[in-house]
C-alpha cells in the first residue's frame, strides 16, 4: 500500500495509524454488542465517546442517528456510515462475537462505523492544522437494514442541507482487503418488499370443488407472478421477484382458509421501479381470481438504486489511489442488493464504493450470513479513503 507525499494525505495516514488499534477495538466492541434498526443507542454512545475530545460538533438526532459538523467555508461534503445490525445469529465464535442472541453485524456496519470514526479523527487533525478547505458533515445513520431505510430519517433532519456531495463505503467480502470497488452510474438495484395474504373457503381435500382451493392458488401465485412480471417490465431492468416466506395449512388432508407469502422485488433501474407496484398489485388479483380467493397485498416501496455520480466517483477513485496506489481500485458490477444510500444520491451527487474485506487467499464469505468475517485492516483503509475523499472533494 502506498500514499502520495502531500502533507494532508500524510497527516491523515499518520493520525489513522496512531488510532489503528483503537479503531479495531471499537469495531470489535460494536460487533460484540449489535443493535437492530432504530435501537442503536449504545452504538451511538460509543461514537460520541470516541469523538468527545475533538472539535466536531456532534448532534444526536431525535429518533436515532448522529450528525456531526466541522470546518468553515461555503462548500460542504458529507460522509456516511450505517449503525444497525441484522436479526442473524453470530456463528463466528470469535472472542468478540455477538453477545446478543439472534443479532449480529452480518453486513459489516461495525466496520463502516469504526471507519467513519477514524476518518473523523483524521479530519479533526487536518482542521486543527489549517488544512481543511471547507466543511465536512458526518452522517451516522440508523436503520439501513429495513425498508425504506433510515436515510430518509436523517434527510428529514437536515442531513443534506447545503451539502454538495456525499460519500460512503460498503464492505465487500468478495474483494481482498486493499482493494476498493468503484463504478460510475448504477451500483445497486431498487428493492421493495411484498407481502400477500390470501383468504378463502377451506375444506376437506377430498372435496376441493366445494372449496376455494387456497393452497393451489398460492402455488400459482408463487410461480406465475415472477414469470409474468418478467414479461410486463422491460427485461433490461433485470427484474427479480424472489419469495422468502410461504405459509399455509397444518394438515395434509385440509384445504386451509388462509395463507400468506412474502418476498422481495428487485430491479436495476428507477424507471421500472416507478411502475412495479401497480403492475404487481394488478397481477396478483388476476392470478388468483379464477380460484375465488381474496388477496390482500402489502407492497412496501423500499430503496431506489444507488447511482454514482461520475465526478464524485472520480474524486473517490483519486482518494483510493493516494491510499492504496494505482492498483487499489477495481471495476465492480451492479448488484441487485438494496442500499438506502440511494436516497441521498436521489437528491445530491455522490458516490459509494465497495470496501474489500477478504484476507488474500482466505475464505470468501457472504453478507447477511452469520459466519461473516472481515479482515480488520479494512477499517483503517476505509477511514483513510473517506477522509481523503472529503479533503479532495472540498478542494475541487
C-alpha positions in Angstrom: 0.0 0.0 0.0 1.2 3.5 -0.7 0.1 7.1 -0.5 1.2 10.3 -2.1 3.6 12.6 -0.2 1.3 15.7 0.0 1.1 16.9 3.6 -2.7 16.4 4.1 -2.6 12.8 2.9 0.4 12.1 5.1 -1.3 13.7 8.1 -4.4 11.6 7.5 -2.3 8.4 7.3 -0.3 9.3 10.4 -3.4 10.0 12.5 -5.2 6.8 11.5 -2.1 4.7 12.1 -1.9 6.3 15.6 -5.5 5.2 16.2 -5.5 1.9 14.3 -5.6 -0.3 17.3 -8.3 1.8 19.0 -10.4 1.6 15.8 -10.2 -2.2 15.7 -11.1 -2.2 19.4 -14.1 -0.1 18.6 -15.1 -2.3 15.8 -14.9 -5.4 18.0 -16.9 -3.7 20.7 -19.7 -2.8 18.3 -19.6 -6.3 16.8 -20.0 -7.8 20.3 -22.9 -5.5 21.1 -25.0 -5.3 17.9 -28.3 -3.3 17.9 -31.1 -3.6 15.5 -32.6 -0.8 13.4 -33.9 2.1 15.4 -32.4 0.8 18.7 -28.8 1.9 18.1 -28.4 3.9 21.4 -25.3 2.1 22.7 -23.7 2.2 19.3 -24.3 6.0 19.1 -23.0 6.5 22.6 -19.7 4.7 21.6 -19.4 7.0 18.6 -19.9 10.1 20.8 -17.3 8.9 23.3 -14.8 8.2 20.6 -15.0 11.8 19.3 -15.5 13.6 22.6 -12.1 15.2 22.6 -12.3 16.6 19.1 -13.7 19.8 17.6 -16.5 18.0 15.9 -20.0 19.4 16.8 -22.0 16.2 17.3 -25.8 16.3 17.4 -27.8 13.2 18.3 -30.9 13.1 16.1 -34.2 12.5 17.8 -35.3 9.0 16.9 -31.8 7.8 16.1 -28.5 8.7 14.4 -25.9 11.4 14.8 -25.0 14.4 12.6 -21.5 15.9 13.0 -20.1 19.3 11.7 -16.6 20.5 11.3 -14.9 23.3 9.4 -15.7 26.6 7.8 -16.4 27.9 4.3 -19.2 27.6 1.7 -18.5 24.1 0.4 -19.7 21.1 2.5 -19.1 17.4 1.9 -20.9 14.6 3.8 -19.6 11.2 4.8 -22.0 8.4 5.8 -21.9 5.2 7.9 -24.7 3.0 9.0 -25.1 1.8 12.6 -27.6 -1.1 12.7 -27.1 -4.9 12.8 -29.2 -7.8 11.5 -31.5 -10.3 13.1 -29.0 -13.1 12.4 -27.2 -15.5 14.8 -23.5 -14.9 15.0 -21.7 -18.1 14.1 -18.1 -16.9 14.1 -17.1 -17.9 17.6 -14.6 -15.1 17.6 -13.7 -13.6 21.1 -15.7 -10.5 20.0 -18.7 -12.4 18.6 -22.1 -11.1 19.4 -23.3 -11.2 22.9 -26.9 -10.6 21.8 -28.8 -13.7 20.9 -30.1 -13.7 17.3 -28.5 -10.3 16.4 -25.2 -9.8 14.6 -23.2 -7.4 12.5 -23.5 -9.7 9.5 -23.3 -6.9 6.9 -20.2 -5.0 8.1 -21.8 -1.9 9.6 -19.5 -2.2 12.5 -16.6 -1.7 10.1 -18.4 1.2 8.4 -19.0 2.9 11.8 -15.5 2.4 13.1 -14.1 3.5 9.8 -16.0 6.8 9.8 -14.9 7.4 13.4 -11.3 7.0 12.1 -12.0 9.4 9.2 -13.4 11.9 11.7 -10.4 11.7 14.0 -8.1 12.3 11.0 -10.2 15.2 9.7 -10.2 16.8 13.1 -6.4 17.0 13.0 -6.5 18.2 9.4 -8.8 21.0 10.5 -6.6 21.8 13.5 -3.6 22.1 11.2 -5.4 24.6 9.0 -5.5 22.2 6.0 -9.3 21.5 5.8 -10.5 23.6 2.9 -14.2 23.6 3.8 -16.9 21.9 5.9 -17.4 18.2 6.5 -20.6 16.6 7.8 -20.7 13.2 9.4 -23.8 11.1 9.0 -24.0 8.2 11.4 -27.3 6.7 10.2 -29.7 4.3 11.9 -31.8 1.6 10.3 -30.2 0.9 6.9 -31.3 -2.7 7.1 -35.1 -2.1 7.0 -37.2 -0.5 4.2 -37.4 2.3 3.3 -34.3 2.9 5.4 -33.0 5.4 8.0 -31.5 7.6 5.3 -34.9 9.3 4.9 -34.9 9.9 8.7 -31.6 11.8 8.5 -32.6 13.7 5.4 -35.7 14.9 7.1 -33.5 16.1 10.0 -31.5 18.2 7.6 -28.6 15.9 6.8 -28.2 17.0 3.2 -28.9 20.7 3.8 -26.2 22.7 2.0 -24.2 19.5 1.2 -22.6 19.4 -2.3 -21.5 15.8 -2.4 -21.9 12.7 -0.2 -19.6 9.6 0.1 -19.9 6.2 1.6 -18.3 2.8 1.6 -19.8 -0.7 2.0 -18.0 -3.9 2.9 -17.5 -6.4 0.1 -16.2 -9.8 1.2 -15.6 -10.8 -2.4 -12.8 -8.3 -2.7 -9.4 -8.6 -1.0 -8.5 -6.1 1.7 -6.5 -3.4 0.0 -9.0 -3.3 -2.9 -11.8 -0.8 -3.5 -14.5 -1.5 -6.0 -15.6 1.6 -8.0 -18.4 2.1 -10.6 -19.8 5.1 -12.3 -23.6 5.0 -12.6 -25.8 2.3 -11.0 -24.1 0.3 -8.3 -27.1 -1.4 -6.6 -30.7 -2.1 -7.5 -34.0 -0.9 -6.3 -35.5 -3.1 -3.7 -39.1 -3.4 -2.4 -40.8 -5.9 -0.1 -44.0 -7.7 -1.0 -46.5 -9.5 1.4 -49.6 -11.2 0.1 -52.3 -12.7 2.3 -54.9 -15.0 0.7 -58.3 -15.9 2.2 -60.9 -18.4 1.0 -63.4 -21.1 1.9 -61.4 -24.1 3.2 -62.5 -27.7 3.4 -61.5 -31.3 3.0 -59.0 -32.3 0.4 -61.5 -35.0 -0.9 -63.9 -32.2 -1.9 -61.8 -29.4 -3.5 -64.7 -28.5 -5.8 -66.6 -27.4 -2.7 -63.8 -25.1 -1.5 -61.8 -22.1 -2.8 -58.6 -24.1 -3.1 -56.3 -21.5 -1.5 -53.2 -23.7 -1.4 -53.5 -24.3 -5.2 -54.0 -20.5 -5.7 -50.9 -19.9 -3.5 -48.8 -22.2 -5.7 -50.0 -20.4 -8.8 -49.1 -17.1 -7.3 -45.6 -18.3 -6.3 -44.7 -19.4 -9.8 -46.7 -17.2 -12.1 -46.2 -13.8 -10.6 -42.4 -13.8 -11.1 -42.9 -15.2 -14.6 -45.5 -12.7 -15.7 -43.7 -9.8 -14.1 -40.6 -10.5 -16.3 -42.9 -10.1 -19.3 -44.6 -6.9 -18.2 -41.4 -4.9 -17.3 -38.5 -4.1 -19.6 -36.1 -7.1 -19.4 -33.2 -4.6 -19.4 -34.4 -3.6 -15.9 -33.3 -7.0 -14.6 -36.5 -7.5 -12.5 -36.2 -10.3 -9.9 -39.1 -11.4 -7.6 -37.9 -14.0 -5.1 -40.1 -15.4 -2.3 -38.6 -15.9 1.1 -41.6 -17.0 3.1 -44.6 -19.2 2.3 -47.2 -20.3 5.0 -50.4 -22.2 4.6 -52.2 -25.1 6.3 -51.2 -27.5 9.1 -52.6 -30.9 7.9 -52.2 -32.9 4.7 -56.0 -33.5 4.3 -57.2 -30.0 5.0 -57.5 -27.2 2.5 -56.8 -24.1 4.6 -58.8 -20.9 4.6 -55.8 -18.6 5.0 -52.3 -18.4 3.6 -49.5 -15.9 3.1 -46.3 -15.4 1.3 -43.6 -12.7 1.3 -40.6 -11.8 -0.8 -38.6 -9.0 -2.4 -39.0 -7.3 -5.7 -35.7 -6.0 -7.1 -34.7 -4.3 -10.4 -31.8 -2.4 -11.8 -33.3 0.9 -12.9 -35.6 3.6 -11.5 -37.9 3.7 -14.5 -39.1 0.1 -13.9 -39.2 0.8 -10.2 -41.8 3.5 -10.7 -44.1 1.1 -12.4 -43.5 -2.1 -10.4 -46.0 -1.6 -7.6 -49.1 -1.0 -9.8 -48.2 -3.9 -12.0 -47.7 -6.3 -9.1 -50.9 -5.4 -7.5 -52.8 -5.9 -10.7 -51.2 -9.2 -11.5 -51.9 -10.7 -8.0 -55.6 -10.1 -8.4 -55.6 -11.5 -11.9 -53.7 -14.7 -11.0 -55.9 -15.7 -8.0 -59.3 -14.6 -9.5 -60.1 -18.0 -11.1 -59.9 -19.7 -7.8 -62.3 -17.4 -6.0 -59.9 -16.5 -3.2 -59.3 -13.0 -1.9 -55.9 -11.4 -1.9 -54.6 -8.6 0.3 -51.4 -7.1 -1.0 -49.0 -5.1 1.1 -46.3 -3.6 -1.1 -43.6 -1.6 0.6 -41.5 0.6 -1.6 -38.0 0.2 -0.3 -35.0 2.0 -1.8 -34.0 3.4 -5.2 -30.8 2.3 -6.9 -27.5 3.7 -5.8 -26.5 5.7 -8.9 -22.9 7.1 -8.5 -22.1 10.5 -10.0 -19.1 10.3 -12.4 -17.4 13.4 -10.9 -17.8 12.2 -7.3 -16.6 8.7 -8.3 -13.5 10.2 -9.8 -12.9 12.0 -6.6 -13.3 8.8 -4.6 -11.0 7.0 -7.1 -8.3 9.6 -6.6 -8.5 9.2 -2.8 -8.2 5.4 -3.3 -5.1 5.9 -5.4 -3.5 8.1 -2.8 -4.1 5.5 -0.1 -3.6 2.2 -2.0 -1.7 3.1 -5.1 -2.7 2.9 -8.8 -4.0 -0.6 -8.5 -6.0 -0.1 -5.4 -9.3 0.3 -7.1 -11.0 -2.2 -9.3 -14.1 -2.2 -11.5 -17.2 -3.6 -9.8 -20.5 -4.7 -11.2 -24.0 -3.5 -10.4 -25.8 -5.8 -8.0 -29.5 -6.3 -7.1 -28.8 -5.7 -3.5 -30.7 -2.8 -1.9 -28.9 0.1 -0.1 -30.7 3.2 1.2 -27.6 5.3 0.3 -29.6 5.6 -2.9 -32.0 8.1 -1.1 -29.0 10.5 -0.6 -28.0 10.2 -4.3 -31.6 10.8 -5.4 -31.1 14.3 -4.0 -27.5 15.3 -4.4 -24.4 13.9 -6.3 -22.1 11.5 -4.5 -20.6 8.0 -4.7 -20.4 4.8 -2.8 -17.5 2.3 -3.2 -17.1 -1.3 -2.1 -14.5 -1.9 0.6 -12.6 -5.1 0.3 -12.7 -7.2 3.5 -11.4 -10.6 2.4 -8.0 -11.8 3.6 -6.0 -12.6 0.5 -6.0 -16.3 0.0 -8.6 -16.7 2.7 -12.3 -17.7 2.6 -14.9 -15.8 0.7 -17.9 -15.1 2.9 -21.3 -13.6 2.0 -23.1 -10.6 3.5 -26.1 -11.2 5.8 -24.7 -14.6 6.9 -23.8 -15.3 10.5 -20.3 -16.6 9.6 -19.2 -13.3 8.0 -15.6 -12.5 8.9 -13.7 -9.4 7.8 -10.0 -8.6 7.6 -9.9 -5.8 10.1 -7.2 -3.9 8.2 -10.2 -2.7 6.1 -11.3 -0.4 9.0 -8.2 1.8 8.7 -8.2 1.7 4.9 -11.8 2.8 4.8 -11.1 5.6 7.3 -8.2 6.9 5.1 -10.2 6.7 1.9 -13.2 8.6 3.4 -11.0 11.3 4.9 -9.1 11.7 1.7 -12.2 11.9 -0.4 -13.6 14.6 1.8 -10.5 16.7 1.5 -10.2 16.2 -2.2 -13.9 17.0 -2.8 -13.6 20.2 -0.8 -10.6 21.2 -2.8 -12.2 20.5 -6.2 
